[in-house]
Amino acid sequence: MPYERPNITELSAYVSGEQPTDGKTIKLNTNENPYPPSPKVLEAIAGVSGELLRKYPPPTAASFRRAAAEVHGVKPENVIATNAGDELLRLALTVFTDPQSDGRGIAVAEPTYSLYRVLAGIHGTPVYAEMLTDAFGLPEGWEGRLAQRPVGIAFVVNPHAPSGRLESIDRLAEVAGALQGRGILLVDEAYVDFAGRSALPLLDAKRGLDNVLILRTLSKGYGLAGLRFGYGLGHAGLIAAMDKARDSFNTDIVAQAAAEAAIRDQAYARSTWDRVIEQRGVMTQALQDRGFVVGRSESNFVLAQVPVGSVPAGEFYGRLKAAGILVRYFDQERLRDKLRITVGTPEQNRALLSAIDLILKPAKV
Ligand SMILES: *Cc1c(COP(=O)(O)O)cnc(C)c1O
């Protein structure tokens, strides 16, 4: 008999995008910012002394939380700092679902971030899954059905991954309203920096919602995927509950210093977002010109259906990889004929387009 719990034995682990270490591959597969973090971040890291490292870090990252509260116009008690977004998701599962006593599970609309299901598997939490609409919108009448099930958390990635579609604030408010008093709405805003708007207005007291939790991460918008720093924004009651269940020192002193410097330098971060957004438009058009079907994205990637009659998407992925360019291919319903391509620098994007041209129109011999 294995030593681990049966649900762990049965678990299919999360599969992350490839991370080659050859330094040559053009990586357009895991939605990192193509630009490095603010120089102030590197200064902050260099400024962490031996004396600071000797001691335990501030347990709740108080200084970072004050900075984030200022940036978002909320109070520090509305902010929890975590070891990137993924820890926030795990913490939310631990705190707001209850598989043992009342069966409170999670609700997802697929395709979505595959980690939600993995975390549910780890916790033994039931999953209520439906499909998104053809346009990757939330399912019709979803809120009505959520209200009838024991849902502790409804997860919505917004802008959506992997399509880049942005859901309206009013629709999100309806979902939260349907769950109020029983469960929370977790809006995963991993990519919000590249979008036109955030669901942050749902936290306004005048909305009367006390069950909205917003995920933010420094991994994408701030060019800090390697740092592992994220945070949650929500009603003080939700934050206080999660604060009880987190590891005593869940973020380290180096990460706290770097994260605060990053979030305080909004002008620098914004300049990288603007460049990515501009290139997103260029890439969308260039792919459409080549026969790909590309929807409107408010994120730092595009979801592109390969031209009908060319090469199947899985093979397209393989041929780009052979040419030294990694994109993401998901062998699953609704995504099997598409590639998810991270928007890179202008040079990376040009290299991608050249490789695509060679696949579509092989050079004559
Ligand atoms: C990247 C990502 C996250 C969080 O990633 P971290 O690096 O753990 O902060 C959360 N949700 C989605 C949809 C993501 O793509």
Ligand as a Chemical Component Dictionary entry (heavy atoms), coordinates in Angstrom:
data_LIG
# 
_chem_comp.id                   LIG 
_chem_comp.type                 NON-POLYMER 
_chem_comp.pdbx_formal_charge   0 
_chem_comp.three_letter_code    LIG 
# 
loop_
_chem_comp_atom.comp_id 
_chem_comp_atom.atom_id 
_chem_comp_atom.alt_atom_id 
_chem_comp_atom.type_symbol 
_chem_comp_atom.charge 
_chem_comp_atom.model_Cartn_x 
_chem_comp_atom.model_Cartn_y 
_chem_comp_atom.model_Cartn_z 
_chem_comp_atom.pdbx_ordinal 
LIG C1 C1 C 0 0.556  32.722 -13.808 1  
LIG C2 C2 C 0 -0.794 32.501 -13.261 2  
LIG C3 C3 C 0 -1.083 32.545 -11.883 3  
LIG C4 C4 C 0 -0.103 32.747 -10.790 4  
LIG O1 O1 O 0 1.189  32.428 -11.045 5  
LIG P1 P1 P 0 2.281  32.660 -9.917  6  
LIG O2 O2 O 0 3.555  32.668 -10.683 7  
LIG O3 O3 O 0 2.166  31.528 -8.960  8  
LIG O4 O4 O 0 1.992  33.955 -9.269  9  
LIG C5 C5 C 0 -2.393 32.402 -11.490 10 
LIG N1 N1 N 0 -3.365 32.204 -12.367 11 
LIG C6 C6 C 0 -3.146 32.142 -13.683 12 
LIG C7 C7 C 0 -4.271 31.945 -14.610 13 
LIG C8 C8 C 0 -1.850 32.274 -14.173 14 
LIG O5 O5 O 0 -1.628 32.198 -15.479 15 
# 
loop_
_chem_comp_bond.comp_id 
_chem_comp_bond.atom_id_1 
_chem_comp_bond.atom_id_2 
_chem_comp_bond.value_order 
_chem_comp_bond.pdbx_ordinal 
LIG C1 C2 SING 1  
LIG C2 C3 SING 2  
LIG C2 C8 DOUB 3  
LIG C3 C4 SING 4  
LIG C3 C5 DOUB 5  
LIG C4 O1 SING 6  
LIG O1 P1 SING 7  
LIG P1 O2 DOUB 8  
LIG P1 O3 SING 9  
LIG P1 O4 SING 10 
LIG C5 N1 SING 11 
LIG N1 C6 DOUB 12 
LIG C6 C7 SING 13 
LIG C6 C8 SING 14 
LIG C8 O5 SING 15 
# 
